[in-house]
Amino acid sequence: MTTTLKPREKPVKSPCISLCALDINDICMGCQRTGDEISRWGTMTNQQRREVLELVEQRARQQGLLK
């Protein structure tokens, strides 16, 4: 019996831009992730990473970093 394996999905890329400094709200000034999101990134599923990226975009817009 032959089983067809699904190709593995590539991991969602980290938004890190190597400007690592947390502000007083525990948000990285470079990538806009929280300290917790940064520390858990390596164990998150791709879906969880996509959800974090949505939050990152919202935070960047609120900070005026994106229009």
C-alpha positions, -999 to +999 in steps of 0.1 A: +000+000+000+014+034-010+007+065+011+009+099-003+026+124+020+016+160+020+045+183+014+055+201+046+046+238+047+075+261+051+077+279+084+063+315+084+092+338+085+099+359+116+093+396+113+126+403+132+147+431+116+175+429+142+165+460+160+157+443+193+146+466+221+114+463+241+096+495+250+078+501+283+047+482+270+069+450+263+067+456+225+098+453+204+105+486+186+119+467+156+093+439+149+064+450+170+060+417+187+056+413+225+083+397+245+061+367+249+054+364+212+092+366+205+100+339+230+073+315+218+079+321+180+100+290+177+072+267+190+042+283+173+023+268+145+022+286+112-014+296+119-003+311+153+025+329+136+001+344+110-021+356+138+009+373+155+018+389+122-017+404+120-012+419+154+022+431+144+007+450+115-020+465+137+006+477+162+028+492+135-002+511+121-011+524+156+025+536+160+024+553+126+050+530+112+026+519+084+000+538+066 
